[in-house]
């Protein structure tokens, strides 16, 4: 069964850190770019970051540059999102998604036509 499962979300104070994990089963991660997306209440889902299949190319939304770091371990079929200096506006459900190709592409932040999606993990940044 093809599956992506996110974990690591939770409640954190502003300025704190969280590390999200995306576990993949049912297919080999090696050939696919993986992206992280998020959706806040009342807002559309947006792209946060993407990493190519090799891990050599990464992309970030302007709102998270310098604070978030995406990485992957193909041997473990895992992708991570290290989130530092968290802000209340980072509060959202975070999803990982497998792309249909090895590269992120110019429109990496677009949500449509992604091959597989996880179920999401809640991140809440609040006092």
N, C-alpha and C positions, 0 to 999 in steps of 0.2 A: 504494500500500500504506500502510495506516494504521500509524503507528509513533511511539513515544516512546523516546528514547534518552538515558539518563543518562550523565554523565561528570563527572570532577573528583574522584573519590574517591581515597583513598590512605592512607598511614601518616603520622601526625602526632603530635607529642609533646603531652602535656597542656598546655593553655593556648594551643595553636596555633590556626591558622585554615585553613579550606578553603572553596572555593566550588564548589558543585555546579551543574551545568547540566542542563537537560532540553530536548532538541531535539525538535521535533514535525514530522512530515512526513505528507503524505497527507490532512490536513484543516486547516482554518483555526482557529487558536488563539483567535481573537477572541471566540468565543461560549461558551467553556467556562471554568469555574473549574478550577484546577489545584492539586493537593495533593502534598505530600511526605509519605511514610510511611517507616517503618524497621522492620526486623526483626532483633533480636539472636538469637544462637544459643539455642535452647530456649525462645524467647519468641514470643508472638503479634505479628503486625504491628500497629503503632500509628501513629496520625496524629501528624505533627510540625507541619505548617503547611499553610495553604490561602490562595490568593489568588483573588479574584473575577475575572471576565473583564475588567473595566475596570481592575483593579488598585487600586481604591479601598478595598476591604475585605480585610483580612488577619486570619488567626487563627493562634494558636500554642498548642502544648501548654505547660502550666505549666513543664515541665522544661527548656524551651528559651527561654522568654521572656527578653528582654533580651540574649540571646546570638546568636540566629539571626534572619536577616532574609530574607524571601521577596520576590522582585520578578519582573517579567515585561517582555518587550519583544515586543509582538504583531507589530510590523513584521518582526522577525527570527524569529518563531515560537519564542521561547525563554523559559524560566522558570528562575530562579536561586534558590539557597539559600546565602546567605552564613552560614557557621558560624564564630563566634569563641569564644574561651575554651573550647575543647573539653575535654571530660572523658572519662575512660575509659568511663564509662557511656553515652557517645554512640556507642560502637562498635557497628556494625550494617551491614546492607545497606540502602541508601537507594533508595527507589523513587519515581518521580513517576507521577501518575495524573490522567487527565482525567475530570472529573465530567460528568454528563449535563445539567447546567444551568449558567447563568452565575454563579450565586451559590454560596457554599460551604455555606450552610445551617447550622442549629443543630447538626446532627450531622455536622459537617464531618470529624471524626476517624474516622468509621466507614469500614471498608475495603470493605464489601460494596456491590454495585451501582455500582461505578465503571466508567466507559465503557471506558477503555483504560488499560493498565499498561505501564510500561517494564520492562526486564530487571533493573534494579538496578545499583548501584555500591557497592563495599565501602569503608567508612570505618573505619579502625582508629586508635584513640587510645591510645598506649602509649609508655612510656619505651624 
